[in-house]
């Protein structure tokens, strides 16, 4: 399958004197994490299918600085931000899409005052636009009637008020969207944000991802849908803790759509 | 001698309002100990937020039961206070129910006050039951012991007593009952006093009248010492609250200057600073004490009414960690009060007391437990932002003390060296394409 992926870089586009319609910001998880790489590929397949002229930065991409900033290291964050902005501005990037809500939030909200002004979209918003414009179609197929619950990533939902794009996509799969008791603006965190992903949690009675997984399991889902590579990891771990990994899949929205079409 | 009550009333009124004004000016001074922050933008949106969130209680009703009861008490508080206007005029000029000349409209007003008073009384009793009998979890967290616990109950008792006095005052007012207009509720209370002589009734009515207005003045002055300050500060707090997306954390300008200097090959790092720029550099990065926070964060701390919605939504708190966003706000306020008292005691200058917000009030364990999920910010009915304080304190720990947990230091070293939080080579970023 991998041979069919077309993943041009910004450098290649520029060499041909062309400009892609959108830059796909892959992010660290999407580049290096084994689970998240599958999300990246699923999204690329959809971009290829819809004939979207996109490019990635490839080896010129670097961490947005989000985990450093949330850990309190403003210096490191701004060093990363200024370096990334130099690269993005040199390529005259106008529109960015990313499958990571943390990259999305940082580039969209925290780069402008440092000189980086772009139209930034989360991949669920971008896919929704492709569908609305008729560039991509979904045949529900594999997920028809399946019970799917959506876990709102904090940095997409509360942080930026994007609640409907991922849900619209799930509905388009003809799946049965079931909501957890705390969802949308009151959705519970998966436990990874604020640089928690990279450290052990403080002492408590329970891990946050287990609490959230329990809320998800209450909806008796067949699939827990996520829109963030970190949430995906946390929920997958939670499902394993609950020994439900054989019954319940944790999948990104992009994977759902790609799989629905057997891409 | 005839003027004695009027004079007494005027003296009590002046004392009550004067002491309150004195404390409010102290409050302003304490809030201004915070760093400056520009909140002069977007005035129309700010007014709108204040109208919707503070005046309109829009975020209260997210929890329908508490929200509904709160709206009753809130309306009661605002509307019944129109009555205070009449009490003040009567008290100062020796008149009795001076506004009754308004006729049937007066009857309508008093009737609605009476109905509201009963509703408030019921709502306050339900609040008390939720707090003390049902023991809702968020009212019994570890920060809700001693004063915070008592404070909450005192407020409820105050309101019960004030509402009762208002109704008794009306029920024992013979002239008012004879008017038979506006005594919607008190007409049913009046029969309880049937056997009493007119002079006894008058005595009870006068006592209730005096206790009612003195009670209101005491309550007014109690505000400054209590979480109940929110009834005033909710308005400026929602006005000055952040208008940015919740995910947006401010970029420290002082850091931007340094980073730009490091990145710009034309800058001479040894050049003398331009005049005036040196003073723009803060003494330290992040916050270890209340003076390092900005004044909106300090206003937030005084506004907090300890309802605990933030804490009950906090993922760290829900899973048994020490962090409670409400405690962050209470600690900030308590430390600010301590600093204020220190300034009062030392003729207007703060004398180092060897204490600070970090460690003496808020522990590192609490700060590092935060997932920055913004659930607390979303939950606050008056737009308080505990997360911004947590982040400023993390900044101090990392940038001033290099005191991040080891795993986070590893993560940051990775970002510095290879542009990712994990130890992968930046040159391998596109390898997924061919895997």
Interface residues (C-beta under 8 A of the other chain):
Chain A: X2 X5 X7 X9 X26 X28 X30 X31 X32 X33 X37 X40 X41 X56 X58 X59 X61 X62 X63 X65 X67 X68 X69 X70 X71 X72 X73 X74 X75 X76 X78 X79 X80 X81 X82 X83 X105 X108 X109 X110 X113 X114 X154 X155 X158 X159 X160 X161 X185 X186 X188 X189 X191 X192 X193 X194 X195 X196 X197 X198 X199 X200 X201 X202 X203 X204 X205 X206 X207 X208 X210 X211 X212
Chain B: X62 X244 X245 X246 X247 X248 X249 X251 X252 X255 X256 X258 X259 X260 X262 X263 X285 X286 X313 X315 X316 X318 X319 X320 X321 X322 X323 X365 X368 X369 X370 X371 X372 X373 X374 X375 X377 X378 X379 X391 X394 X395 X396 X397 X398 X399 X404 X405 X407 X408 X410 X411 X412 X415 X416 X419 X420 X421 X422 X424 X426 X427 X428 X429 X430 X431 X432 X433 X434 X435
